[in-house]
Amino acid sequence: MFLVAGKEFADHLASRRFTLVLLLFLILCSVSLYEGVEKYSEKLAAYSDGTAPAQKFLGYPDWMPEKPSLLTVFLNLSSMVASYGPLLAIATGFDLVTRERWSGSLKTLLSRPVFRDEVITG
């Protein structure tokens, strides 16, 4: 399985389509991280605006709302990866199988003593 995966990884690095898909994925990740930082900044500003008068007069009481977590920055990223990641993986896998079939190496690969699930997993 690792032999097949290594060959496919080397083929992907030389492929223009893989580079394009990787670039698209990196752009989507950077946009979602930017949106997450903006959302976190808005929540932090709202938190600061809401707690400043109470801190001025009452000190720091226990009933104050919680400060927004820094992990909210990655909330958009995780949802983006969960929704677009599988689609990009399916497109890349389809391109891989199509290229192997077109070049004729798929028949050669499947004629060897390699299980089909190893080919698909690899």
C-alpha positions in Angstrom: 0.0 0.0 0.0 2.8 2.4 0.9 4.5 1.7 -2.4 1.4 2.6 -4.3 0.9 5.7 -2.2 4.5 6.8 -2.7 4.1 6.5 -6.5 0.9 8.4 -6.5 2.2 11.1 -4.3 5.2 11.6 -6.6 2.8 11.7 -9.6 0.7 14.3 -7.8 3.6 16.6 -7.1 4.4 16.7 -10.8 0.8 17.3 -11.8 -0.6 20.7 -12.7 -4.1 19.7 -11.6 -2.9 18.8 -8.2 -1.0 22.1 -7.9 -4.2 23.9 -8.9 -6.3 22.0 -6.4 -3.8 22.6 -3.6 -3.6 26.3 -4.5 -7.4 26.5 -4.4 -7.5 24.7 -1.0 -4.9 27.1 0.4 -6.8 30.1 -0.8 -10.0 28.8 0.8 -8.1 28.1 4.1 -6.6 31.6 4.2 -10.0 33.2 3.5 -11.6 31.2 6.2 -8.8 32.0 8.7 -9.2 35.7 7.8 -12.9 35.6 8.4 -12.3 33.8 11.7 -9.8 36.5 12.9 -12.3 39.2 11.9 -15.1 37.4 13.9 -12.9 37.0 16.9 -11.9 40.7 16.8 -15.6 41.6 16.7 -16.4 39.4 19.6 -13.5 40.7 21.6 -14.5 44.3 20.9 -18.1 43.6 21.9 -16.8 41.9 25.1 -14.5 44.8 25.9 -17.3 47.4 25.2 -19.7 45.4 27.4 -17.4 44.8 30.3 -15.6 48.2 30.5 -18.4 50.1 32.3 -19.0 47.3 34.8 -15.3 47.0 35.6 -15.0 50.7 36.1 -17.7 50.8 38.7 -17.9 47.3 40.2 -14.3 46.0 39.8 -14.4 42.5 38.3 -17.5 40.7 39.5 -18.1 37.0 39.0 -21.2 37.4 36.8 -19.2 38.9 33.9 -19.5 37.1 30.6 -16.7 34.9 29.5 -14.0 36.2 27.3 -14.2 34.9 23.7 -12.0 31.9 23.1 -9.1 32.2 20.6 -10.2 28.8 19.2 -13.2 30.6 17.5 -10.6 31.7 14.9 -10.4 28.1 13.7 -14.1 27.4 13.7 -14.6 28.6 10.1 -11.5 26.7 9.0 -12.7 23.4 10.5 -16.2 23.8 8.8 -14.5 24.7 5.5 -12.2 21.7 5.6 -15.1 19.4 6.6 -17.2 20.6 3.6 -14.7 21.3 0.8 -12.0 18.8 1.7 -13.8 15.7 0.8 -15.0 17.2 -2.5 -11.4 18.2 -3.4 -10.2 14.7 -2.4 -12.8 13.0 -4.6 -11.9 15.2 -7.5 -8.2 14.5 -7.1 -8.9 10.7 -6.8 -11.1 10.7 -9.9 -8.4 12.6 -11.8 -5.8 10.0 -10.6 -7.8 7.0 -11.7 -8.7 8.6 -15.0 -5.0 9.4 -15.7 -4.0 5.8 -14.8 -6.7 4.4 -17.1 -5.8 6.7 -19.9 -2.1 5.8 -19.8 -2.8 2.1 -19.6 -1.0 1.5 -16.3 -4.1 0.6 -14.4 -4.4 -2.7 -16.2 -0.7 -3.4 -15.5 -1.1 -2.4 -11.9 -4.2 -4.6 -11.4 -2.5 -7.6 -13.1 0.1 -7.7 -10.3 -0.5 -9.4 -7.0 -1.8 -6.2 -5.4 -5.3 -6.1 -3.9 -7.7 -3.6 -5.3 -8.4 -2.1 -1.9 -4.6 -1.4 -1.6 -4.7 0.4 -4.9 -7.7 2.5 -3.9 -6.3 3.2 -0.4 -2.9 4.0 -1.8 
